[in-house]
Amino acid sequence: MGVSGIRSKRMIKAFVVLLRNTTWKCGVVERRVVTYLRGKRQNGEFTKSSVNDMFEHFEVDEAEHQRFFEAMDRLEKRGIIKVIFHPFSLTPESSMLV
């Protein structure tokens, strides 16, 4: 299993938290992620959402996983979201690769 396979398995177990409510200069996928997290907050639910729940909501198939991962990376670099990995998602062999 390659590095990207291990990373995607870790990412699906991760949680995403909305830090800033902005979609300025965001692409289509980034806007969808921010809008989803914004809607979760407006409904009175906790702002933390799992990546797996987001994939189910957007009906993302295996081919689109990479696009969503890249969009979440860009949002995290800009300080709009924070990706929180589950502490038990790391295995000894995967911690060496990631």
N, C-alpha and C positions, 0 to 999 in steps of 0.2 A: 504494500500500500504506500503510495507516494505521500509527500508532504501535503499536497492539496486535499487528498482524501482524509487525512487525519485532521486537518484544519477544518474541513467542512463538518466532520462529525462533532468536533468541539463546538463549532459555531451554532449548530442546531440546538445544542443543550444550553446555550447562553441566553442571557436576558438583555434587553435593551431598555435604557432609560432616556427619556427626553429631557435634555438640559436646557435648550433654548428653543423657543417657539418661532422659528424663522425658516422660510424656504427660499430666501433670496439667493439667486444664482444656483439653484438646484435643478437637477435633471428630473425626468419623469419618475424614475424609480425612487429617487431621494424624496420627492414630494409625496409619493404614495406612503413611504415609511413614516415621514413626519406627520402627515395627515392622519394616519392610523393611530399613532401614539397620541396625537392631540385629541382625537375622538375618544380614546380610552380615558383620558384625563377629564374631559368634559362630561362624561357619563358618571362621574363620581368614583370610578374605579381607580385602583392604584396605577401610577404611571409606568410601572415596570411591566414589560410584556416579554414573553419568551419568543425567540426567533421561530420556533416550531409553530406557535400560534399564528404568527404573522404569515408564515408560509401556507398554513391551512386557510387563513382568511383570504389571501391573494390567489390561492389555488396555483401555487408555483410548482412546476414540474422539475425534474432533475436537470433539464437543459438550462433552466433559468436560475438555478441556485447561484452560479458564479456571478451573474449580474447583480443579484441582491447582495451578495457578500461584498462585492466591489463598491456598491452604493453605500453600504453601511460603513465600510472603511473610510470612504470620502467624508461621510457625515461625522464620523468620529474624529477625523483629522481636523475638521472645521470646528469642533467643539459643540456640535448640535446634539449629538447623542453620545451615550456611554455604553459600551458593550461590556457586560459583566459575565465572565465565564464561571461556570459551576466548578467549585474546587475539586470535585472528584472526576472531572472530565479529562484530567491529565493522567496518562499512564506513564510508567517509567520510560518506555521506548518512545512515546510521542513527545515527551518533554525534551528529549534530545534533538528532535527534528524541528520543532516549532520555535 
